[in-house]
């Protein structure tokens, strides 16, 4: 069970109760205003990330190698969508754990991410083999 689902509402209620005990109804009004502001800030961030992702093709990223370098275990799916500015191509069946998403770049490289409970558990980078004609100019 996710402890945040229990702790956050209890903390919010404790803040409102503490404000009522200290300042009466004015404290309750202030505490509720601060809590609503906090929720609206998170909602605004969510909408901004999804708006940016709506303008891009599903499963596309500018550079799979750079995405691979920026990923860290335990980040949530929203953070990865913010990094890629694109929704991932879902490879796993819908509503089944673990969730697997893939982001591909124009060069054919792709990053496959596995999320368990909404958190990044593991990821892998695939780079297509280099062809003989793809030798960089400075290597010649």
Secondary structure, DSSP 8 states (H G I E B T S, - for coil): --THHHHHHHHHHHHHHHHHHHHTHHHHHHHHHHHHHHHHHHHHHHHHHHHHHHTS-TTB-S-HHHHHHH--TT-BHHHHHHHHTS--EE-S-TT-SSEEEEEE-TTS-EEEEEEETTEEEEEEEE-----GGG--GGG-
